[in-house]
Amino acid sequence: MQTLDQIQDTIKPELARLNAIISHTLCSKSALTNHIVTEYLHTKGKQIRPILVLLSARLFGGIDDRVLNAGAAIELLHNASLIHDDVIDQSKVRRGTATINSVWDNHVAVLVGDYFVSGALTCAERAGHPRVLTSLARMGADLAMGEIDQIDNARNREIDEPIYMDIITRKTASLFTSCVEVGGATAGADEERLTLLMQYAQLLGKCFQIRDDIFDYFHDPVIGKPTGNDLREGKITLPLIYALSRKELPLHQEMNTLVHKPELSDDEISTLVDFAKEGGGIDYAYSVMEDMRMQATKLLDAFEPCDTIDALQAIFSFIIIRKK
C-alpha cells in the first residue's frame, strides 16, 4: 500500500503549481501582510485536502488550471478557518509554529484570516465552474455551524453519539467532501460517480476527526500537550461518549454526574480520561473508524481499479494509523 509521501510524489508538480497559485493570490502591496503570509505558508502540513482535490480530478479526467484554482480555493478557505480558530481558542502554536495571533495579536490574525477568505473567492472565480463557488459557500456555512453547535452543546455537556457525528460531519467532513466535489466537478465528473466519491470523502473526514479526538486522551511528549484539552473546553468526544453510555460500568452514574459539572479540575479531567480508556472508549473509536473504512472501500469498489483508487484507499488507512 502506498504511503502518503509516495502519493504526494505522483502529483508533485501539480501540487507545487497549486501552492504557487495560493502564494500568488495572497501577494499584496502590504509589506506586513506579505511577511505574515509568507511565514504562515512556510509550514504546509501534510496537505491531505489539496491532495484529495487533485486525486479526484485525476480519477475523472485530468488536472488543469481550473482544477488547480478550485483546489487553491478550498485550501485558502480551510486555512482562513484555522487562523480564525486559533484566535477563538487562543492557540499559541500550530504545526509546531507560533500562530499569527500569538505573534501579532488577535486583530491582525482576524484580518489576515479575512484576507485568506478573499483569496479563496478569487480562486473560485478563476476556476470558472459554478459548482466550485456553491461548494465553497456550503462548506463555509457547515464549518461555522458545526463549531457553533459544538460550543452550544459544550455549555451543557449534553451530547450523544448521533449529535457528535452530526457535528463532526459539518465541522470537519464537509471540507473533505468539498475537496472531492470541486476536484471532480472541474474535471468533468458524472454525477453518479461523483456522489459516491463525496460519500467516501464524508466518511474520511469523520474518521479524520475521530482520530484527532483520540489524540486528546494521550500525552504528547513531543510538544508537551497534556491530555483532556477537549474536556477543558467542554467538548465530549467519542471515546468518553461511549464509556458514559455503558450503564453496566461500576462508575457509570458517578462519571455521568461529574461530566456535567460547569467546571472541571485537572484531577477530574484525568479521572474522566481514565474512565474513557478503561471503559473501552478508545477501542470503540477505532472500531468505528474501521467500520467507516470498510464502508469507504465498498464505495470505491464501484470504480475501475487504478492507481488513483489505490491512493484513495491508502489515504483512508493513513488517517487511522497516523501518529499526529
N, C-alpha and C positions, 0 to 999 in steps of 0.2 A: 504494500500500500504506500502511496506517495506521502511524503512529508509536506508540511506547509511550505518549507523553503523550496522544495522541488516543484511544487505547484506554482509558486511565485516565479521561478525560473522560466516556466513555459510561457509566461506572459510578461516577462521582464521589460521588454521595450515598450509595450502598451501601457504598463503600469507607470513607467517613467514619463511617458507622454501625458498621462492623466495627472500626475503630480506636477508636471510643468504647467499644465493648464491652471491648476489651483494657484500656483505661485504667481503666474502672470495675471490672473484675475484679481488677486489681492494686492498687486503692486499699486501704490498710490503716490501722491505728491507729498504726503506727510512722512517726514523722516522718522518720527516716533512710531507711527503705525507700521511702517516698513520694518523697523527694528524689532518690534514686538512680534509681528507676523513671521519674520524670518526665524526668530528664536523658537517660536511655537512650532513651526513646521519642521524644524530640525529633527524633532523626535516624532516619528510617524507611527510607531506601534507595529502591529502585525498586518494592518491594512486588510483585514478579512472582508470588510464591506466592499471596498472597491474591487477586490479580487472576485467577489460574487457577481458584481456588475459585469466584469469582463468575461468571466466564465459563462454567464447566462447568454451574453451576446455571441460568444463563440459557439455555443450549443445551437443557436438558431440561425446562424448565417455568417457572422463575422464582426470584427471590431473596426469601426471607423470613427471619424471625428464626432459624429452625433452621439455614439455610444460613450466616447471619452468625456464629452461635455456633460452627458447625463450622469456618469459616474462621479465627475467632479462636483456636480450639484448636490448629490446625495452626501458626499464626503464633507462638503462645506457646511451643509445644514447639520450634519451629525456633530462636527466639531464646534459649531456655534452652540449646540445644546450642551456639550461638555464644558465649554467655557462658562456658560451661564450656571450650570450645575455646580461648578467649583465655587462660584460666588455664593450660591444658596447654601451649600454645605460647608462653606468657609474652609475649603481644602487648601492645603499648603503645597502638596506635591501631586503630580500626575505623571505616570510613566517615568518615575524617577527624576523628574524635572520640576522645578518650582513653578507653580501656577501663575497665570497672569495677575490674578487678584492679590496673590501674596507678594509679588514683586512691585506692582504698580498701584493697586488699590481697586476696590470694587467698581468705582465709577468708570475707570479706564477699561476694566475687564468687560463690563456690560456693553460698552460702546464697541469694543473690538468684536464681541460676540455678534452684535447687530451688524457689523461690517461683514462678517462671515455670512450672515443671512442674505445680505445684499448680493454678495458674490455667488451664493447658491442660486438666486433668482436669475442672475446674469447668465450663468452656465446653463440653466434650464431653458432659457430663451434661445441660446445658441444651439441647443440640442435639436430644436426645430420639430419637436413631436409633442402634441398636446397631452399625451399620456404622462410625460415627464413632470410637467407642472401640476397636473392633477394628483399624481402620486406624491409629489413633494408636499403639496398642501395638506393632503390627508395624513401623511406621515407626521408633519409638524403638529397637527392637532392631536394625533394619537400620543405622541411623545409628551405633550403638555398635559393632556387629560389623564394619562397613566400616572404621571407624577403627582398630579393634584389628588387623584383618588387614593394614591398611596399615603399622602400626607393626611388626608381626611380619615382614612382607616387607622393610621398610626395614632391619632389623637385618642381614640377609644380602644385601641388594640383589639378591634373586632375584625377578625379575618379568618376565613376558612380556605380550603384548597381551591374551590371554584373561583372565589374572589381573587386569590393570589394569582391564579392562571390568567384571569382576565386582565389584571394589572400588568403582568409581565408581557402579555401579548401586545398591549398597547405601548408600554414604555420602552420595550426592547425589541420584541419580534417585529413590530411594524417597520422598523428600519431595515431589517434583513429582507422583509417582504418587498419593500420598495426597491431594494438593490436589484433583485432578480426581475422585478416588474419593468423597471426602466431599461435594464440591460437587454431583456428580451424584446420589449416593445420597439426600441430603436433599431434592433437588428431584424425586425420583421417577423416576430414570432406569431404563430397561430394561437388563437385564444384558448383553445382546449389544452394544449400542452403548457402554455404559459401559466394557466390556472394551477396545473399540477405542480409546476416548479415553485409557484408562490406558496402553495401549501407546504412543500418541502421547506422553504425558507422560514415560514412561520414556526414550524417545529424546531428548526435550527436555532432561531432566535430565542425561543423559550428555553431550549436546552442551554444556550449560552448564559442566560440569566440565572438559571438554577445552579449551574457550575460556579458562577460568580458568587452566588449566595452561600455556597458550601465553603468557599474560602474564608468566610467570616467566622467559621466555627473553629479555625485553627490559627495559631500564632504564626506570623510571617517573620522568620529570623533575619531575612534579607533587609526588609525595610522597617522592621520593628513594629509592624502593625499588630495591635492587640486583637483578641477575639471580642465578639459581641458589639462591634460598632453599629451594626444594623439595629440591634435592640436598644442601644443608647439613643437612637433616632426614632424609636417607636416602631420599627419595622420588624414584623414577624414573618420569617421566610419558611420555605417548605420543610426543612428538617424539623424545626420546632413545631410547626403546624401539625405534622404527622404525629409527633410524640404526644402533643397535647390532646390529640383525638383518641388516643388509646386509653379508654376508660379502665382497662384491666391493670394498668400500671399502678403500683402502690402509692406514688406521689401525684397521681393524676389531678385530684381536686386541689391539692396544695399548690401545684405549679400553675394550674389554670387561674387560681386566685392571685398568685404572685405576678403573673404576666400582665394583669390588668391594673397594677399599681401605676399611679400617674408618673412617678419617677422611680428608677431602679438604681440601686447602689452597684458598685463594681462587683461585690460579692454576690449579689442577687443575679446579676447578669451571668456571672460564671456558673452559678447554680443552674440557670436555665439552659446555658450552653451544654453543660454536662448532662442535663436531663435529656436534651435533644439527641445527643450522641448515644447515651445509654438506652434510650427508648427506641433506637433503630432508625432515627431520622436521617442520618447520613446514608445508610444503606438504602433506605426507601427512596431518597432523592436520586441516587444512582440508578435504581430500578426504573424510576420514571423516565430518566434520560435514555436508558437503554430501550425502553418501550417506544419512545419518540424516534430513536434511531431506526428501529425496525419499521415503524410506520413510514419514515422517510425513504428507506430502502425500497419499500413496495411502490411508493410514488415514482421513484426513479426507474423502476423496472419497466415502466411504460415507454421509456425512451430506448432507442437503439444503443447497444453497448458501444462506448467510445472512451477516449482518454478524458474527456470533459466530465462524463458521468462518473468515472472512477475518481476524478478530482473532487467532485461534489460529495461523494461518499466519504472520501478521506477527510474532508474538512469537518464532516459531522463527527467522525471518530476523534479528530484532533480536539474539537470543542470539549468532549467529555474527558479526555485524558490530560488536557493542558494543566500546567503547574502554576500559571499566573495569568 
